[in-house]
Amino acid sequence: MPKSTGGEQLKHVSTVMRTPVRKQILLVLLSAVGLLLVLVLPTIVDSSPPVVINGTAIPPLPTLNPLAIAAGEQIYAQTCASCHGANLEGAPDWKVRLPDGSLPPPPQGSSGHTWHHADSLLSAIIRNGGDPTANSKMPAFGKQLRDEDIAAILAFFKSRWGEEERKFQWWVTVAGAEQ
């Protein structure tokens, strides 16, 4: 049996690649590689420096879980909306003290100050109520809500904040600094 030469093999490959099916497969493979490069390369080449606060490198802002947001919206409607408003708007004039010295319920959206605080503080306030030494009227919900419920409420709040508020609140949460 005679040996084939490199030229014959090249001629065979060239003939095979002329068939329409082979060309389509090659085109699909090249397209897939190109798409992969377009999607992955920006994450590999990201040249923006990481945010560092008080010596703590802040990981990227996490994506919110749509199921947690939906659950949080329902729990909020049942538990929180009667004071903080159906649309997170808070009480009118929420920054003006009432005659008893307490503050009305604040908004939970971007117009309020909730996003100034770490998740741990927000969870503690929902669980344990507001600070009585500050004459807060915020009741405790720790006996009615599980930790998962409180986390879902926070996810709902965060879904209604602007990007800058979310970033700031994430930085505060990760860095452990209270603002």
Secondary structure, DSSP 8 states (H G I E B T S, - for coil): -----HHHHHHHHHHHHTSHHHHHHHHHHHHHHHHHHHHHHHHHH--S--EEETTEEE-------HHHHHHHHHHHHHHTHHHH-TTS---TTTTS--TTS------SSTTSSGGGS-HHHHHHHHHH-S-GGGT------TTT--HHHHHHHHHHHHHHS-HHHHHHHHHHHHHT---
